[in-house]
Amino acid sequence: MGAQRLQKLIAAAGLGSRRRAEAWLGAGLVRVNGRIASLGDKADPATDNISVDGIPLPRAPGPLTLLLNKPMGVLCTCHDPRGRTTVLDLLPPDLARGAGLHPVGRLDGDSRGALLLSNDGALTLRLTHPRYGHRKTYQVQVCGQPSPATLERWRLGVPLDGIPSQPVTIKPLGQVAGGTRLELTMLEGRNRQIRRTAALLGHPVLDLRREAIGPVRLGSLAEGHWRIVQEGELQGGEWASSLPSS
């Protein structure tokens, strides 16, 4: 983070507005490493001890990214005014509320599987902005048995709301009672895209589970559980913006 003006750090820590922080500085209530600070002074919260009227300034949490195996019915939001279960409710309270975590992207309430939670704004931008295409892999169960021609239409990209869709890689995984299991790999993440496409093709989704986001895979992670994503996983080459051939 580096050194920043004290009024900015105090406001970012939630102790008060910048104007109030400036008043505290003017009154000599702010100390850095035990010394009274002045308006215009800077400090680095990672290395300096900052206090306001004797109260230590909370240190900003370090970068943290989690992989959650989201169950069906859990909402991808930090708070729900109707009191429904959110992804943060699946974490320990101190982690859910103290680390500044938020969902990276979306996963519908009636879908399940891989979801990243992070307090890293740069990572969130990289994984959600349309210009940074990255692979997402899903296992989908659809009603009935799509014909080869239907699967080819899906592979080429089915327009939604008059807007073309990007190509999709589809791999049939076999038949189940009343339906077909498919593995989909795609770069886009438009609102309910898989469900809407499947419905337009005449094979509504019965179950949808996201297996991987880029190189970060669920593996054996149980539903409703989470793990820390290591930095090396986020640097993997599989974030590439091109899909494998079908």
C-alpha positions as CSV (number, residue, x, y, z in Angstrom):
1,M,0.0,0.0,0.0
2,G,2.8,2.4,0.9
3,A,2.6,5.7,2.8
4,Q,-0.7,7.7,2.5
5,R,-2.1,10.8,4.1
6,L,-3.3,10.2,7.6
7,Q,-6.8,11.6,7.0
8,K,-7.3,9.2,4.2
9,L,-6.2,6.2,6.3
10,I,-8.4,7.2,9.2
11,A,-11.4,7.6,6.9
12,A,-10.7,4.3,5.2
13,A,-10.6,2.5,8.6
14,G,-14.1,3.7,9.4
15,L,-13.2,6.0,12.3
16,G,-14.7,9.1,10.8
17,S,-14.8,11.3,7.7
18,R,-11.7,12.9,6.2
19,R,-12.9,16.3,7.5
20,R,-13.2,14.9,11.0
21,A,-9.8,13.2,10.7
22,E,-8.3,16.6,9.8
23,A,-9.9,18.1,12.9
24,W,-8.3,15.3,15.0
25,L,-5.0,16.0,13.4
26,G,-5.3,19.7,14.1
27,A,-6.1,18.9,17.8
28,G,-3.0,16.8,18.2
29,L,-5.1,13.6,18.8
30,V,-3.3,11.5,16.1
31,R,0.0,9.8,16.8
32,V,2.3,7.8,14.5
33,N,4.8,5.6,16.3
34,G,4.1,7.5,19.5
35,R,4.7,11.0,18.0
36,I,2.0,13.6,17.5
37,A,1.2,13.9,13.8
38,S,0.3,17.0,11.9
39,L,-2.1,17.7,9.0
40,G,-0.4,16.6,5.8
41,D,1.7,13.9,7.4
42,K,1.8,10.4,5.8
43,A,2.1,6.9,7.2
44,D,2.2,3.3,6.0
45,P,-0.4,1.3,7.9
46,A,1.6,-1.9,7.1
47,T,4.7,-0.7,9.1
48,D,3.6,2.3,11.2
49,N,1.6,2.3,14.5
50,I,-1.2,4.8,14.1
51,S,-3.6,5.8,16.8
52,V,-6.5,8.3,17.2
53,D,-7.0,9.6,20.7
54,G,-5.2,6.5,22.1
55,I,-7.2,4.1,19.9
56,P,-5.1,2.0,17.5
57,L,-6.0,2.3,13.9
58,P,-7.3,-1.1,12.7
59,R,-4.8,-2.6,10.2
60,A,-6.2,-3.4,6.8
61,P,-6.5,-7.1,6.1
62,G,-4.0,-8.6,3.7
63,P,-5.1,-9.8,0.3
64,L,-7.2,-13.0,0.6
65,T,-9.1,-15.1,-1.9
66,L,-11.3,-18.1,-1.0
67,L,-12.9,-20.8,-3.1
68,L,-16.4,-21.7,-1.9
69,N,-18.4,-24.7,-3.1
70,K,-21.8,-22.8,-3.0
71,P,-24.9,-24.9,-2.3
72,M,-28.1,-24.4,-4.2
73,G,-30.3,-21.7,-2.6
74,V,-27.5,-19.6,-1.2
75,L,-27.3,-16.1,-2.6
76,C,-24.2,-14.5,-4.1
77,T,-24.4,-11.3,-2.1
78,C,-22.9,-9.9,1.1
79,H,-26.3,-9.0,2.7
80,D,-29.9,-9.9,1.9
81,P,-32.6,-7.6,3.3
82,R,-35.1,-10.5,3.5
83,G,-32.7,-12.5,5.7
84,R,-32.0,-15.3,3.3
85,T,-28.7,-17.2,3.5
86,T,-25.8,-15.5,1.7
87,V,-22.3,-16.8,0.8
88,L,-20.8,-14.9,3.8
89,D,-23.1,-16.9,6.1
90,L,-21.1,-20.0,5.2
91,L,-17.8,-18.5,6.6
92,P,-16.7,-18.1,10.2
93,P,-18.1,-14.7,11.5
94,D,-14.7,-13.1,12.0
95,L,-13.6,-14.0,8.5
96,A,-17.0,-13.1,6.9
97,R,-17.2,-9.6,8.4
98,G,-13.5,-8.8,9.2
99,A,-11.7,-9.5,6.0
100,G,-13.7,-7.4,3.5
101,L,-14.6,-10.4,1.3
102,H,-17.1,-10.1,-1.5
103,P,-18.2,-12.5,-4.3
104,V,-16.2,-12.4,-7.5
105,G,-18.8,-12.6,-10.2
106,R,-22.1,-14.3,-9.8
107,L,-23.7,-17.8,-9.5
108,D,-27.5,-18.0,-9.5
109,G,-29.2,-19.0,-6.3
110,D,-30.6,-22.1,-8.0
111,S,-27.1,-23.1,-9.2
112,R,-24.2,-24.5,-7.2
113,G,-20.5,-25.0,-7.3
114,A,-17.3,-22.9,-7.6
115,L,-17.4,-19.3,-6.4
116,L,-14.5,-17.1,-5.5
117,L,-14.6,-14.7,-2.6
118,S,-11.9,-12.0,-2.4
119,N,-10.9,-8.7,-0.8
120,D,-8.5,-8.0,-3.7
121,G,-10.0,-5.3,-5.9
122,A,-7.5,-5.8,-8.7
123,L,-8.2,-9.5,-8.9
124,T,-11.9,-8.9,-8.9
125,L,-11.6,-6.6,-11.9
126,R,-9.4,-9.1,-13.7
127,L,-11.9,-11.9,-13.2
128,T,-15.1,-10.0,-13.9
129,H,-14.4,-7.4,-16.6
130,P,-15.5,-8.6,-20.1
131,R,-12.1,-7.7,-21.6
132,Y,-10.4,-10.2,-19.3
133,G,-12.0,-13.4,-20.7
134,H,-11.3,-16.5,-18.7
135,R,-12.5,-20.1,-18.7
136,K,-15.3,-21.3,-16.5
137,T,-16.2,-25.0,-16.6
138,Y,-19.7,-26.4,-15.7
139,Q,-21.4,-29.7,-15.4
140,V,-24.9,-29.4,-16.5
141,Q,-27.8,-31.8,-16.6
142,V,-30.5,-30.9,-19.2
143,C,-33.9,-32.4,-19.9
144,G,-34.0,-34.9,-22.7
145,Q,-31.3,-35.8,-25.1
146,P,-30.0,-33.0,-27.3
147,S,-29.3,-34.0,-30.9
148,P,-25.8,-33.6,-32.5
149,A,-27.3,-30.7,-34.5
150,T,-28.6,-29.0,-31.3
151,L,-25.2,-29.4,-29.6
152,E,-23.5,-27.9,-32.6
153,R,-25.8,-24.8,-32.5
154,W,-24.9,-24.4,-28.8
155,R,-21.2,-24.8,-29.6
156,L,-21.3,-22.0,-32.1
157,G,-23.0,-19.6,-29.7
158,V,-26.8,-19.0,-29.4
159,P,-27.8,-15.3,-29.6
160,L,-29.6,-13.9,-26.5
161,D,-31.7,-10.8,-26.6
162,G,-30.5,-10.2,-30.1
163,I,-26.8,-10.2,-29.0
164,P,-24.4,-12.9,-30.4
165,S,-22.9,-15.3,-27.8
166,Q,-19.3,-16.5,-27.9
167,P,-18.6,-20.1,-28.9
168,V,-18.8,-22.8,-26.2
169,T,-17.0,-26.1,-25.8
170,I,-19.4,-28.9,-25.0
171,K,-18.6,-32.5,-24.1
172,P,-21.4,-35.0,-23.6
173,L,-20.9,-37.0,-20.4
174,G,-23.7,-39.6,-20.7
175,Q,-27.4,-40.1,-20.0
176,V,-29.2,-40.0,-16.7
177,A,-32.8,-40.5,-15.7
178,G,-34.8,-38.1,-17.8
179,G,-31.8,-36.1,-19.1
180,T,-28.3,-35.7,-20.4
181,R,-25.1,-34.7,-18.6
182,L,-22.9,-32.2,-20.3
183,E,-19.6,-30.4,-19.6
184,L,-19.5,-26.8,-20.8
185,T,-16.4,-24.6,-21.0
186,M,-17.1,-20.9,-21.8
187,L,-15.7,-17.5,-21.5
188,E,-18.8,-15.4,-21.1
189,G,-20.9,-15.0,-17.9
190,R,-24.1,-13.3,-19.0
191,N,-27.1,-13.4,-16.8
192,R,-28.4,-17.0,-16.5
193,Q,-26.8,-17.7,-19.9
194,I,-26.6,-21.4,-19.7
195,R,-30.2,-21.8,-18.4
196,R,-31.6,-19.4,-21.0
197,T,-29.7,-21.0,-23.9
198,A,-30.7,-24.5,-22.9
199,A,-34.3,-23.4,-22.7
200,L,-34.2,-21.8,-26.1
201,L,-32.8,-25.1,-27.5
202,G,-35.7,-27.1,-26.0
203,H,-33.7,-28.8,-23.2
204,P,-34.2,-26.9,-19.9
205,V,-31.5,-27.2,-17.2
206,L,-32.3,-29.7,-14.4
207,D,-29.0,-29.1,-12.5
208,L,-26.1,-26.8,-12.9
209,R,-22.8,-27.0,-11.1
210,R,-19.7,-24.8,-11.8
211,E,-16.6,-27.0,-11.5
212,A,-13.8,-24.5,-12.2
213,I,-12.9,-20.9,-12.6
214,G,-9.8,-20.7,-14.7
215,P,-7.3,-23.2,-13.2
216,V,-9.0,-23.1,-9.8
217,R,-11.1,-26.3,-9.5
218,L,-13.4,-27.6,-6.8
219,G,-11.7,-31.0,-6.7
220,S,-12.8,-32.8,-3.6
221,L,-14.0,-29.6,-1.8
222,A,-17.4,-30.6,-0.2
223,E,-20.5,-28.5,-0.8
224,G,-20.9,-25.7,1.6
225,H,-17.1,-25.8,2.4
226,W,-14.3,-23.4,1.4
227,R,-10.6,-23.2,1.2
228,I,-7.9,-20.5,0.7
229,V,-6.8,-20.0,-2.9
230,Q,-3.0,-19.9,-3.0
231,E,-1.3,-17.1,-4.9
232,G,0.3,-19.5,-7.4
233,E,-3.2,-20.8,-8.5
234,L,-4.2,-17.3,-9.5
235,Q,-1.1,-17.0,-11.8
236,G,-1.8,-20.1,-13.8
237,G,-1.7,-20.1,-17.5
238,E,-5.3,-21.5,-17.8
239,W,-6.7,-17.9,-17.4
240,A,-6.0,-17.7,-21.1
241,S,-8.8,-16.1,-23.1
242,S,-9.1,-18.8,-25.8
243,L,-11.2,-22.0,-25.6
244,P,-9.9,-25.4,-26.5
245,S,-11.1,-27.0,-29.7
246,S,-14.3,-29.1,-29.4
